[in-house]
Amino acid sequence: MDISIIIVNYRGWKALDDCLVSIESINTNTLTFEVIIVDNFSNDGQFAVFKQKYSGFTFIENSGNNGFSNGCNFGASMAQGNHFLFLNPDTKLTFEALEILLQTAILHPEIGILSCLQINENDVFYKQNNLFPAFGRFFGISRSLFRKWNKTKLQKRFNTTDALFYPDWVTGAVIFISREWFRKIKGWNEDYWLYFEDVDLCKKITHVGGKVAVTRKTSIFHQHGGASRLNVKTKALTKTEVIISKHVYVSNQFSTGIQLYLQSVLIIGVLAEKTFLSLLSLFLFFIPKLKVNRLMLKNLAVYYFNALQNQTWISPRAMNYLKTKV
């Protein structure tokens, strides 16, 4: 088996349907692939429907909504392919993309993680000049200043006509990796429930001497945010997990002194912002988006109390959190 396409789903059935239709239409004799869909226990009656509709694909129901990293690792543990393509359900795949990703990975064994261009429903390509979070560019303002001060250097790095370019990390929506590289980095880090797990994965590749690359030879449609932010409550939850994953990333990737500084600034900044916006929402109650901040403030208060009590930054939703309780 050349490729195992692994898709993690949680109640994103409409987007997943379009994705699977695109894969089902691929007809090729030049490579072999399988499709594995890991459903993170949507528990809404659709799992059986989709399993029957797409009987040629493998459907696995997870034990709970255990996070993206856990779902990816679960799918990989069942995979038969020499290469893994981790794909978001809100994408559409073509034979061209599949073939070019495989050929490029084979021709460039030094590439640990490969992705391709991504385009949205407005025919706009996503920027993929991603840099690893660092002490001098971790927060929005410092990151903007860093990019401004290093504009010429970054333009030289990313604005090329080469078939391949090399960002620090690529989004988890499209990640192509060989079984060998995946084994070498021991898979996805299950400290993360959602977000930053792709940054962490790419960081692990660089730590073992691999490269992270994007090919310009092909593109994949990706409807950003189509599967995660479905309503106010879900939006508050996912936005909260972005902040939690930042804390986890800091605890995993920085020295003790820098951790103390970054964690403190992040806590103070987030709580001040969400408190202000929550108070504002009491007066501007007719603006639904502001309600998200009240829910986030509540979520974060619970999280920070839990982090202090249990001495871990890991989200209680993440699988590795359970290991800290043993």
C-alpha positions as CSV (number, residue, x, y, z in Angstrom):
1,M,0.0,0.0,0.0
2,D,1.5,3.3,-1.1
3,I,-0.6,5.8,0.9
4,S,-3.0,5.7,3.9
5,I,-5.3,8.8,3.9
6,I,-6.3,9.5,7.5
7,I,-9.1,11.8,8.3
8,V,-10.2,12.8,11.8
9,N,-13.9,13.9,12.0
10,Y,-16.1,15.3,14.7
11,R,-19.6,16.2,13.6
12,G,-18.2,17.7,10.4
13,W,-20.3,15.4,8.2
14,K,-21.3,17.8,5.5
15,A,-17.7,18.8,4.8
16,L,-16.6,15.2,5.2
17,D,-19.2,14.1,2.6
18,D,-17.7,16.5,0.0
19,C,-14.2,15.3,0.9
20,L,-15.0,11.6,0.5
21,V,-16.8,12.2,-2.8
22,S,-13.6,13.9,-4.1
23,I,-11.5,10.9,-3.0
24,E,-14.1,8.3,-4.3
25,S,-13.7,9.9,-7.7
26,I,-10.0,9.2,-7.9
27,N,-9.3,6.3,-10.2
28,T,-5.7,5.3,-10.6
29,N,-3.5,2.3,-11.5
30,T,-0.2,4.1,-10.7
31,L,-0.5,4.1,-6.9
32,T,-2.5,2.3,-4.2
33,F,-4.2,4.0,-1.3
34,E,-6.7,3.4,1.5
35,V,-8.9,5.8,3.3
36,I,-9.3,5.7,7.1
37,I,-11.9,7.9,8.8
38,V,-11.6,8.2,12.6
39,D,-14.7,9.7,14.1
40,N,-14.1,11.2,17.5
41,F,-17.4,9.9,18.8
42,S,-19.8,12.4,17.2
43,N,-22.6,10.3,18.7
44,D,-25.2,11.9,16.5
45,G,-26.3,8.8,14.5
46,Q,-24.3,9.7,11.3
47,F,-21.4,7.3,11.8
48,A,-23.4,4.3,10.7
49,V,-24.9,6.2,7.8
50,F,-21.5,7.2,6.4
51,K,-20.0,3.8,7.1
52,Q,-22.7,2.2,4.9
53,K,-22.6,5.0,2.3
54,Y,-18.8,4.7,1.9
55,S,-18.4,1.0,2.4
56,G,-15.1,1.0,0.5
57,F,-13.4,3.1,3.2
58,T,-12.5,2.2,6.7
59,F,-14.5,3.9,9.5
60,I,-13.3,3.7,13.1
61,E,-15.2,5.1,16.0
62,N,-13.0,6.6,18.7
63,S,-13.9,6.1,22.4
64,G,-14.6,9.8,22.8
65,N,-13.8,13.3,21.5
66,N,-10.2,12.6,22.3
67,G,-8.6,15.3,20.2
68,F,-7.0,15.7,16.8
69,S,-3.6,14.2,17.8
70,N,-5.2,11.1,19.3
71,G,-7.4,10.6,16.3
72,C,-4.5,10.9,13.9
73,N,-2.4,8.4,16.0
74,F,-5.4,6.0,16.2
75,G,-5.8,6.1,12.4
76,A,-2.1,5.6,11.9
77,S,-2.1,2.6,14.1
78,M,-4.6,0.9,11.7
79,A,-2.9,2.1,8.5
80,Q,-1.2,-0.2,6.0
81,G,0.5,2.5,3.8
82,N,4.1,3.3,3.5
83,H,3.1,7.0,3.6
84,F,0.4,8.7,5.6
85,L,-1.6,11.7,4.3
86,F,-3.4,13.4,7.3
87,L,-6.2,15.3,5.8
88,N,-8.9,17.6,7.2
89,P,-12.5,16.7,6.5
90,D,-13.1,20.2,5.1
91,T,-10.7,19.5,2.1
92,K,-11.1,18.1,-1.3
93,L,-8.5,15.8,-2.8
94,T,-7.4,15.2,-6.4
95,F,-5.4,12.4,-8.0
96,E,-2.9,15.0,-9.1
97,A,-2.3,16.2,-5.6
98,L,-2.0,12.6,-4.3
99,E,0.5,11.6,-7.0
100,I,2.7,14.7,-6.7
101,L,2.9,14.5,-2.9
102,L,4.0,10.8,-3.2
103,Q,6.5,11.5,-6.0
104,T,8.0,14.5,-4.2
105,A,8.3,12.6,-0.9
106,I,10.1,9.7,-2.7
107,L,12.4,12.0,-4.6
108,H,13.3,14.0,-1.5
109,P,13.8,11.6,1.4
110,E,15.2,14.4,3.5
111,I,11.8,15.9,3.7
112,G,10.1,14.7,6.9
113,I,6.8,16.5,6.4
114,L,5.4,17.6,3.1
115,S,2.4,19.7,2.3
116,C,1.1,21.6,-0.8
117,L,-0.6,24.8,-1.6
118,Q,-4.1,25.3,-0.2
119,I,-6.9,27.3,-1.8
120,N,-10.3,28.3,-0.3
121,E,-13.7,28.8,-1.7
122,N,-12.8,32.4,-2.8
123,D,-9.9,31.1,-4.9
124,V,-7.5,32.7,-2.4
125,F,-4.3,30.8,-1.5
126,Y,-3.4,30.5,2.2
127,K,-0.2,32.0,3.3
128,Q,2.2,29.3,4.3
129,N,5.3,31.3,5.4
130,N,4.9,30.0,9.0
131,L,7.7,30.5,11.5
132,F,8.0,28.6,14.8
133,P,6.9,30.6,17.9
134,A,10.0,32.0,19.5
135,F,10.8,34.2,22.5
136,G,11.1,37.3,20.4
137,R,8.0,36.6,18.2
138,F,5.6,34.7,20.4
139,F,2.9,37.3,20.7
140,G,1.1,39.2,17.9
141,I,2.8,42.6,18.2
142,S,6.3,41.1,18.6
143,R,5.6,38.7,15.7
144,S,4.5,41.6,13.4
145,L,7.6,43.6,14.3
146,F,9.8,40.6,13.7
147,R,8.3,40.1,10.2
148,K,8.7,43.9,9.5
149,W,12.3,44.0,10.6
150,N,13.1,40.8,8.6
151,K,11.0,41.5,5.6
152,T,13.8,41.3,3.0
153,K,15.1,38.0,4.4
154,L,11.7,36.5,4.6
155,Q,10.8,37.6,1.1
156,K,13.9,35.9,-0.2
157,R,13.0,32.8,1.7
158,F,9.4,32.4,0.7
159,N,8.8,34.5,-2.5
160,T,10.7,32.2,-4.8
161,T,9.6,30.4,-8.0
162,D,11.1,27.1,-6.8
163,A,8.9,24.0,-6.8
164,L,9.6,23.6,-3.1
165,F,9.8,26.1,-0.3
166,Y,10.5,25.5,3.3
167,P,8.5,27.1,6.1
168,D,9.1,26.2,9.7
169,W,5.8,24.4,10.0
170,V,2.7,23.6,8.0
171,T,-1.0,23.3,9.0
172,G,-2.4,19.9,10.0
173,A,-5.0,20.2,7.3
174,V,-2.6,18.6,4.8
175,I,0.4,16.6,6.2
176,F,2.2,14.0,4.1
177,I,4.7,11.9,6.0
178,S,6.4,8.5,5.4
179,R,5.8,5.7,7.9
180,E,9.5,5.8,8.7
181,W,9.6,9.5,9.6
182,F,6.3,9.1,11.6
183,R,7.9,6.2,13.6
184,K,11.0,8.2,14.1
185,I,9.2,11.1,15.8
186,K,6.8,8.8,17.6
187,G,3.7,10.3,16.0
188,W,1.5,13.2,17.1
189,N,1.9,14.7,20.6
190,E,-1.2,13.9,22.6
191,D,-0.5,16.7,25.1
192,Y,-2.6,18.7,22.7
193,W,-6.3,18.3,22.3
194,L,-6.7,20.8,19.4
195,Y,-4.4,23.4,17.8
196,F,-0.6,23.7,17.9
197,E,-0.2,19.9,17.5
198,D,0.9,20.6,13.9
199,V,3.5,23.1,15.0
200,D,4.8,20.6,17.6
201,L,4.9,17.8,15.0
202,C,7.0,19.9,12.6
203,K,9.2,20.9,15.5
204,K,9.9,17.2,16.2
205,I,10.8,16.6,12.6
206,T,13.4,19.4,12.7
207,H,14.8,18.0,15.9
208,V,15.6,14.7,14.2
209,G,17.1,16.3,11.2
210,G,14.2,16.3,8.8
211,K,12.9,19.2,6.6
212,V,9.4,20.6,6.4
213,A,8.4,21.6,2.8
214,V,5.5,22.8,0.7
215,T,5.3,21.9,-3.0
216,R,4.0,24.5,-5.4
217,K,3.2,21.9,-8.1
218,T,-0.3,21.2,-6.8
219,S,-3.0,22.5,-4.5
220,I,-5.8,21.2,-2.3
221,F,-9.1,22.9,-1.6
222,H,-9.5,23.7,2.1
223,Q,-12.5,25.5,3.6
224,H,-10.9,27.0,6.6
225,G,-12.8,26.7,9.9
226,G,-15.6,24.6,8.3
227,A,-15.4,21.8,10.7
228,S,-14.6,23.4,14.1
229,R,-16.5,26.6,14.7
230,L,-20.2,25.6,14.3
231,N,-21.9,27.8,16.9
232,V,-21.2,30.3,19.8
233,K,-20.5,27.6,22.3
234,T,-18.3,25.6,20.0
235,K,-16.5,28.7,18.9
236,A,-15.8,29.6,22.6
237,L,-14.5,26.1,23.2
238,T,-12.2,26.0,20.2
239,K,-10.9,29.5,20.9
240,T,-10.2,28.6,24.5
241,E,-8.3,25.5,23.3
242,V,-6.1,27.7,21.1
243,I,-5.0,29.6,24.2
244,I,-4.6,26.3,26.2
245,S,-2.5,24.8,23.4
246,K,-0.2,27.9,23.5
247,H,0.4,27.2,27.2
248,V,1.2,23.6,26.4
249,Y,3.5,24.5,23.5
250,V,5.4,26.9,25.8
251,S,5.8,24.2,28.5
252,N,7.1,21.7,25.9
253,Q,9.4,23.9,23.8
254,F,11.0,26.6,26.1
255,S,13.5,26.7,28.9
256,T,12.2,27.3,32.5
257,G,13.1,31.0,32.6
258,I,11.5,31.8,29.3
259,Q,8.5,29.6,30.2
260,L,7.8,31.7,33.3
261,Y,7.9,34.9,31.4
262,L,5.7,33.7,28.4
263,Q,3.2,31.9,30.6
264,S,2.8,34.9,32.8
265,V,2.4,37.4,30.0
266,L,-0.1,35.1,28.2
267,I,-2.2,34.7,31.4
268,I,-2.3,38.4,32.2
269,G,-3.0,39.5,28.6
270,V,-5.7,36.9,28.0
271,L,-7.6,37.5,31.3
272,A,-7.4,41.3,30.9
273,E,-8.7,41.2,27.3
274,K,-11.5,38.7,28.0
275,T,-12.6,40.5,31.2
276,F,-12.9,43.8,29.3
277,L,-14.8,42.2,26.4
278,S,-17.1,40.3,28.8
279,L,-18.0,43.5,30.6
280,L,-18.5,45.2,27.2
281,S,-20.9,42.4,26.1
282,L,-23.2,43.2,29.0
283,F,-23.9,46.6,27.4
284,L,-23.7,45.4,23.8
285,F,-25.7,42.2,24.4
286,F,-27.1,42.5,20.9
287,I,-23.7,41.6,19.4
288,P,-23.6,37.8,19.5
289,K,-19.8,37.6,18.9
290,L,-19.1,39.3,22.3
291,K,-20.9,36.5,24.1
292,V,-18.1,34.2,23.0
293,N,-15.7,36.2,25.3
294,R,-17.9,35.6,28.4
295,L,-17.9,31.9,27.7
296,M,-14.1,31.9,27.1
297,L,-13.5,33.8,30.4
298,K,-15.5,31.1,32.2
299,N,-13.6,28.3,30.4
300,L,-10.2,29.9,31.1
301,A,-11.0,30.5,34.8
302,V,-11.7,26.8,35.2
303,Y,-8.6,25.8,33.2
304,Y,-6.2,28.1,35.2
305,F,-7.6,26.8,38.5
306,N,-7.2,23.2,37.3
307,A,-3.6,23.9,36.0
308,L,-2.7,25.4,39.4
309,Q,-4.3,22.5,41.3
310,N,-2.9,19.7,39.2
311,Q,0.5,21.3,38.2
312,T,0.1,20.7,34.5
313,W,-0.7,23.0,31.5
314,I,-2.2,20.1,29.5
315,S,-5.9,20.5,28.6
316,P,-8.2,18.1,30.6
317,R,-9.6,17.1,27.2
318,A,-6.2,15.9,26.0
319,M,-5.4,12.2,26.3
320,N,-2.0,12.8,28.0
321,Y,-3.8,14.6,30.8
322,L,-5.1,11.3,31.9
323,K,-1.6,10.0,32.3
324,T,-0.8,12.8,34.7
325,K,-3.6,11.6,36.9
326,V,-2.3,8.1,37.2
